[in-house]
Amino acid sequence: MANLKIVEKKQELVEEITTKFRESQTSVVVDYRGLSVSELTTLRKQLRDEGIEFKVYKNSMSRRAAEAADVAEINDTLVGPTAIAFSNNDVVAPARILNNFAKTNENLEIKGGIIEGKVASLEQIKELADLPNYEGMVSMLLSVLQAPIRNFAYVTKAIAEQKEEQGA
């Protein structure tokens, strides 16, 4: 009877992790060995502020969930003390926050992750971390779209000034 309840709880946990792997835009796997409690608290706060869930699961449960979510290639990273950051809203934020934190805290090691349902290597996670966030990308797009209009306005103004000089 007690064993049956334990098995049911484990199955529920595997289903929870599977759902998170499937629904997250980005999941980043890290090794947190060597981080102090205060460092982990700081990291958790930074992640929470961006709407990112940071969880520690037993690797065996995470491996089963990865297989159920069809991302079993991530199982190679699920070794040793492992935590997973799940983001449903922002693809870039978890990679950016964890990468920046790892730069100042050498004990945090990014192992790999899943980006929009595809297993990503450490290099791909770091490339993703270097991208600007959504607001930054929108700002860059708007500046690119404004450039031709701005240039047209400058040319029009120059022509008008030239006509005024010729007329005077």
C-alpha positions as CSV (number, residue, x, y, z in Angstrom):
1,M,0.0,0.0,0.0
2,A,2.7,2.5,1.0
3,N,4.8,1.4,-2.1
4,L,1.9,2.1,-4.3
5,K,1.6,5.6,-3.0
6,I,5.3,6.2,-3.5
7,V,5.1,4.9,-7.1
8,E,2.1,7.2,-7.8
9,K,4.0,10.2,-6.5
10,K,7.0,9.4,-8.6
11,Q,4.7,9.0,-11.7
12,E,3.1,12.4,-10.9
13,L,6.5,14.0,-10.6
14,V,7.7,12.5,-13.9
15,E,4.5,13.8,-15.6
16,E,5.1,17.3,-14.1
17,I,8.7,17.4,-15.4
18,T,7.5,16.1,-18.8
19,T,4.9,18.8,-19.0
20,K,7.5,21.5,-18.1
21,F,9.9,20.1,-20.8
22,R,7.1,20.2,-23.4
23,E,5.6,23.6,-22.5
24,S,8.8,25.6,-21.8
25,Q,10.2,27.7,-24.6
26,T,13.6,27.2,-23.0
27,S,14.9,24.8,-20.4
28,V,18.5,25.2,-19.3
29,V,20.3,22.5,-17.3
30,V,23.0,23.6,-14.8
31,D,25.4,22.1,-12.3
32,Y,25.2,24.2,-9.1
33,R,27.8,22.3,-7.1
34,G,29.8,24.6,-4.9
35,L,27.4,27.6,-4.8
36,S,26.6,28.9,-1.4
37,V,23.1,29.2,-0.1
38,S,23.2,33.0,-0.5
39,E,24.5,32.7,-4.1
40,L,21.7,30.2,-4.9
41,T,19.2,32.6,-3.3
42,T,20.4,35.5,-5.4
43,L,20.2,33.4,-8.6
44,R,16.7,32.1,-7.8
45,K,15.6,35.7,-7.2
46,Q,17.0,36.9,-10.6
47,L,15.3,34.0,-12.3
48,R,12.0,34.5,-10.5
49,D,11.9,38.2,-11.4
50,E,11.9,37.1,-15.0
51,G,9.2,34.5,-14.5
52,I,11.6,31.6,-14.8
53,E,11.1,28.5,-12.6
54,F,14.3,27.0,-11.2
55,K,14.0,23.4,-9.9
56,V,16.1,20.6,-8.6
57,Y,14.8,17.1,-9.4
58,K,16.3,13.7,-9.0
59,N,18.2,12.9,-12.3
60,S,16.4,9.6,-12.7
61,M,13.0,11.4,-12.7
62,S,14.3,14.0,-15.1
63,R,15.7,11.3,-17.4
64,R,12.3,9.5,-17.5
65,A,10.6,12.8,-18.2
66,A,13.0,13.7,-21.0
67,E,12.3,10.4,-22.7
68,A,8.6,10.9,-22.4
69,A,9.0,14.5,-23.8
70,D,11.0,13.1,-26.8
71,V,14.2,15.0,-25.7
72,A,16.2,12.0,-24.4
73,E,19.4,13.5,-25.9
74,I,19.4,15.8,-22.8
75,N,20.0,12.8,-20.5
76,D,23.8,13.1,-21.0
77,T,23.7,16.3,-19.1
78,L,21.6,14.9,-16.2
79,V,24.5,13.7,-14.2
80,G,25.6,15.0,-10.7
81,P,23.9,17.9,-8.9
82,T,21.6,19.3,-11.5
83,A,19.0,22.1,-11.5
84,I,16.8,23.1,-14.4
85,A,15.5,26.5,-15.3
86,F,12.2,26.5,-17.2
87,S,10.9,29.5,-19.1
88,N,7.4,29.6,-20.7
89,N,7.5,33.3,-21.8
90,D,11.0,34.3,-22.8
91,V,13.4,32.2,-24.9
92,V,16.5,34.2,-24.2
93,A,16.1,35.1,-20.5
94,P,17.1,31.9,-18.8
95,A,20.2,31.5,-20.9
96,R,21.1,35.2,-20.4
97,I,20.6,35.2,-16.6
98,L,22.4,31.9,-16.1
99,N,25.3,32.8,-18.4
100,N,25.8,36.2,-16.7
101,F,25.6,34.6,-13.3
102,A,28.2,31.9,-14.4
103,K,30.6,34.7,-15.4
104,T,30.8,36.0,-11.9
105,N,30.3,32.7,-10.1
106,E,32.6,30.0,-11.5
107,N,30.9,27.3,-9.5
108,L,27.8,27.5,-11.7
109,E,28.2,25.4,-14.9
110,I,25.8,25.4,-17.7
111,K,25.5,21.9,-19.1
112,G,23.0,22.3,-22.0
113,G,19.3,22.7,-22.5
114,I,16.3,22.6,-24.7
115,I,15.2,25.5,-26.9
116,E,11.7,25.3,-28.3
117,G,11.6,21.5,-28.1
118,K,15.1,20.9,-29.6
119,V,18.1,19.8,-27.5
120,A,20.7,22.5,-27.5
121,S,24.4,22.2,-26.7
122,L,26.4,24.4,-24.3
123,E,27.6,26.5,-27.3
124,Q,24.0,27.1,-28.5
125,I,22.9,28.1,-25.0
126,K,25.7,30.6,-24.8
127,E,24.9,32.0,-28.3
128,L,21.3,32.4,-27.2
129,A,22.5,34.2,-24.0
130,D,24.3,36.8,-26.1
131,L,21.1,37.8,-27.9
132,P,19.2,40.9,-26.7
133,N,15.9,40.4,-24.9
134,Y,12.5,40.9,-26.7
135,E,12.4,44.7,-25.9
136,G,16.0,45.0,-27.3
137,M,15.1,43.2,-30.5
138,V,12.0,45.3,-31.0
139,S,14.1,48.5,-30.4
140,M,16.7,47.3,-33.0
141,L,13.9,46.5,-35.5
142,L,12.3,49.9,-35.1
143,S,15.6,51.8,-35.5
144,V,16.2,49.8,-38.8
145,L,12.7,50.6,-40.0
146,Q,13.1,54.3,-39.1
147,A,16.4,54.8,-40.9
148,P,15.0,55.1,-44.5
149,I,12.3,57.5,-43.3
150,R,14.9,59.6,-41.4
151,N,17.2,59.7,-44.4
152,F,14.3,60.7,-46.7
153,A,13.5,63.5,-44.3
154,Y,17.1,64.7,-44.4
155,V,17.2,64.7,-48.2
156,T,13.9,66.5,-48.4
157,K,15.1,69.2,-46.0
158,A,18.4,69.6,-47.9
159,I,16.5,70.0,-51.2
160,A,14.2,72.6,-49.6
161,E,17.1,74.5,-48.1
162,Q,18.9,74.5,-51.5
163,K,15.8,75.8,-53.3
164,E,15.5,78.6,-50.7
165,E,19.1,79.6,-51.3
166,Q,18.6,79.6,-55.1
167,G,15.4,81.6,-54.8
168,A,17.0,84.2,-52.5
